[in-house]
Amino acid sequence: MRFIIPSVVVLLITIAVTAVEFECFYNTEDFPSYGFVYSCAIKIGEIKKKSDVEIKSMNGNHITDIDNDGVLGFLVFYKILHHFPQKVTHFFKNIKAVSVEYSKLKEIHKEDLRQFGDNLIDFGLEGNEIQTIEAELFSHNSNLKYISLINNKIQTIAENVFDNLNGLYGINLLNNNCINYVYYGQEIRGFIRSITLKCSDKFPSRDIRIPTIITEEDYNSYLVKLMRKKIIELEQKIEEVNNTNCRNM
C-alpha cells in the first residue's frame, strides 16, 4: 500500500527596505520661527516607493568650515517624495527646522517625525497632497513653535493633534479642503479649538467662522519665501533648457 505524505511549503515574504542617496546644497535658509540657519537643501534625491525611505548617504560640499553637526535646517523643494525620508538625523543630529515643499508628499505620520524629537522648532509641508492630519502627529515634537500646511488637500484634522504644543505660536492652513486660515498670536488655543471643530474627523462643522490674525512682518516673510521658490523653479527650468540644448548640439 502506498502512502502519500502531504508536504507543507511555507513561503516567507519579506519587504526589503532599500536606501536612497541624497545630495545637499548647503546654504543659509530663512525659517518663519527660527530665522536664518545653516541648512541642507536637497539637490538630488527622490522617494517614490515606501521601501525607499531610508537615506543611505548624504553627499554635498559644505560652503564653510561648519560640519554636519552645524546643520540646523533640512529642506526639500520640488523633488518627488511620496513618503517622508527616514534617518535624516543619522547625518544631521541637530535639526531644528524641516520643510518639505511641492514634493507630492501624500501622507505624514508621527513615526516620521520621531527622528527629530523635541529639537524640532519649525515644520512645514507646503504644497503637497496631504489629506489627513492624524492623531498625535506631533507627540514627539513638543517644542514646535510654527507649523505650515498651506496648499495641501487636508480634509480632516484629529482633535488632539496640537494638544502637547504649549509653545506653538503660528499655524498656516491656507488653501486646504476643510480650512483656509492662518494664525499667529498668543491666543492660539482658541484658534486650535476652531480648527478641530471645522476639520473634525467625527463631526465636522464647516460653517464655523475663524478669525484670521497675521502680523505684517510674518506676511512679508511669507512673500519673500514665495519669491524664493519662484526663483528656484525658474532656475530649474533654465537648467532643463540648457541641458536639452547641450544634448541637441
N, C-alpha and C positions, 0 to 999 in steps of 0.2 A: 504494500500500500504506500502510496506516495503522499507525503505531507507538504503543503506549501506554507512556508512561514512568511507572513507579511512583514515587510520591512518598512520602517518609518524614516522618512527623509526629513530632516529639519533644515529649513532654509533660513539662514540668518541674514537679515537685510540691515545694513548699516548705512547711515548717511555721512559721507565723508565731508568734513569741513575743510575746504581749501582756503589758502591765504592769498591776499592780493597785495600788490606793490603800489605804493603811493609816492608821488614826488611833490615836495613842498616848494612854494615860492615864499621865502621868508621876508617879512616886511612888518612895519608897524601899522596896525589897523585900529579904527575907532569903534568902540562898542558903546551903546547908549548909556549903560550904567557904570562902566568901568574906565572909559576914556581910551586913550591910545596905549596899546600894549604890543609887545613883540609877538608875532603870530606866524603860524604856518597856514598858508592858503594853498589848498590842493591844486596843483597844476596838472598832474596826470594821475588818473585812477578812477575806477568806477566799480559799482557793485550791482550786478543785475540779478544774481541768484542768492538765495538765503544761505547757501552753503559757502558763499564767498565773503562772509562778513569780517573775518579776522584779517588784520593788517600784518603782512609778513615783514615788510620793510618800509622805511620812510626815508626816501632819498632827498637830496637837495643840499645846497650850499648856504651856510649862514652868511649873512652880509656883514656881521660884526664878530667880535670875539665872544659873543654870547653863545652858549651851547644849548642843547635840548632842554636842560633844566630851566633855562630862562624863557622858554616859550610858554606864554600865558593864554594865547588865543589859538583856536582851531577853526578854520573856515573852509567851506566848500561852496563854490559858485558855479552854476551851470554845468555840473557833472552829473552823470546818471548814478544815483544812489537809491535803488529801490528799497534797500534795507540799511539801517544805521550801522556804521562801522564799529567793530569791536577792537579792543586793545589799543585805543588811541593813547591812553595813559601809560602804556608799556614804553612808549617813546617820549611822551611829554607828561611827566607826572604832576606838573603844577598848573594844569589848565584851569583858568578862571572863567573863560568866555568861549562859547561854542555857537557857531552859526552855520546852518546848512540851508542854502537858499537856491530855489529854482533848480532842484536836482531830482524831481519826480519821486521824492520820498513818499511812500504810501501809508506808512504806519510808524508809530513810535511807542516803545514800551519802557516801563520803569527799569527793567534789566539792562536796557541800552544805556541808561543814564547812571547806573550804579557805579560804573568805572570812574566817574568824575567826583562822586561823593559830595561832601559839604564844601569842597573848593569852588564849586560852580556858582558864579555870581550872575552871569548874563547868558541867556539861552534863547536862540532864535531858529525858527523853521519857516522862514518866509517863502511864499511862492511855491509850495509843494502840493501834495494831493492827500493830505491828512484829513480823514473824515471823523475820527473818534479820538477824544482825549480820555484815556482810560483812568479808572480809579487808582489813586496813589502813584500817579505817574512820576511825581517829584518827591517821593518818600525818602529818597537817598540824597536829596539836594536841598536841605532845609535853609541854606543861606542865599537862595536865589533872590535877587532884587528886581530883575527885569525879565519878562518873557514876551517874545514876539511870535505870534502865529498868524500874521497878516497874510492875506491872499492864499488861503487854503480852501478846503471844501468841508470844513467842520460842520457836522450835523448834531453831534451830542458831546457834552462835557460832563464827566462824572461829578457828583455832588461834592465829594471830599478832596478833589484833586489839589486844591490850594490850601488845605487846612493847616499844614505844617510850615507854611512860608510866612513866618511872622515879620520878616524884614522886607517883604515884597512891596515895591513902590510903583511899578508900571506893568501894565498888560496891554498889548496891542492885538486886537482881534478884528481888525478891519477886514471887510470883504470876505466873509465866510457865509456859509449857507444859513446858519441859525443866528448869527450875530454879526454886527458891523459897527463895533465901537472900540475906542482906545481910551485908556485911563491912566493918568499919572497923578499921584497925590497921596496924602497921609490917610485919607478916609477910604482906602481901597477896599476894606472889608464889606462895606455896603454895596460896592460895585460887584464884588465877587458873588454876593448872595443873589444879585440880579442875574449875573451870568448863569449860575447854576439853575435858576428857575427858567430862564429863557431857553437854555440848551439842555435841559434835563433829559436823561435817557429813560425816564419813567413818565413824568407828566409835564412835558414842555409847555411853557406859556409864552408863545411867540409875540404876544401883543404888549408885553411889558416894556415900558419906556425907561431907557437908561441914560442918565446924564453923562455927557462926554466932557471930560476935563483934560486939557493938554496945554502945557506951557509953550510959549513962543520959542524958547530955547530948544525944547525937545522936538518941536515941529521942524525947526531949521536943521537940526541934526539929522532928522529923517530925510529931509530933502537932499542934503549933502550925500548921504548914504545912497539914495536913489540915483543921483547923478553918477556916483562912482560905479554903480552896477551897469549903467548905460555905457559908460566909457569902456568897461571890461568887455561888455558884449560887442561893442564896436571894434575893439582891438582884435577880438577873436574872429570876427567876420573878415577883417582886413588880412589877418594871418591866413585864413582859409583861401581867400582870393589869391594871395601871393603864392601859396603852395600849389594851387591849381595852375597858375601861370608858369611856375617853375617846371611842373610836370609836362606842360604843353610845349616847352621850349625845345 
